[in-house]
Amino acid sequence: MVAVSLRLPDEVFNRLDELSKLTGRSKTFYMIKAITDHIEDLEDVYLAEQRLLDVRAGKSKTYTLDEVERNLGLVD
């Protein structure tokens, strides 16, 4: 594991400190959780943007729900 130095605004640190005390979890736990969750969100956004560019460029095809249901034999 790599050590990282991070400067937090006082308000953010105080909120983090309070949460840590209330839950019995470390401030490090919550910092790692917040960073991990945010990175996952950013990766999802990046993937969606790339998919949109591929669709607009004609490199990828889209399907309607009706087409998917029909192709999978889910139509009644």
N, C-alpha and C positions, 0 to 999 in steps of 0.2 A: 504494500500500500504506500502511496506517495503522500507526503505531508504538503499541505498548501496553506499559505498565509492569506487571510482574507480580512479586509477592513469592512465593518458593517456600520451603517448609521446607528446612532444610539437607540433610536426608536425600534429598529429591527432587532438589535441585540437584546433590548429589554423584553420585547415580545417573545423572542426565542428563549431567553432565560426563564421567563415566567412559564412558558409551555413546558420546558424541560423540568422545572420544579413540580408543576402540577401532575405530570405524567410519569415521572421517575425515569424518563429516557434522557439520554445525553443530548447536548446541543449538537454534537457531531452527528448523531443519528438523524436529527431533523435537517441539518444542512445537507447531508448526503441524500436524504429522501427528496428534498426540494430540488436539488440539482438534477438528480436522476429523473424525476418526473418531468421536469421542464425540458431536459434534453430529449426525452421520449416524445414530448409534444412537438418540439422543433423538428425532430426527424420525421414525424408524421406530416407536418406542414410541408417540409421539403419534398417528401415523396409525392404528396398530392399535387404540389406545383409542377414537379417533373412529369407526372401523369397527365396533367392538363396540357403542358407543352407538347407532349407526345401526341395527344388527341388532336390538338390544333394543327400540328404539323402533318397529320395523316399517318403517323407511325404506329398508332394504336387505335383500335376500334372500340366503340361503346355499344352496349346492348340495353334495350328496354327490359323492364321486368317481364313483360309479356313474352319477349323473345327468349329470355332465360328460362322461364317456366315451360315454354313450348319445347325448347332444346333439351330440357331435362325430363320431359315427359310428365310434367306436373300439372298440365291443363286437364281440367275435368271434362 
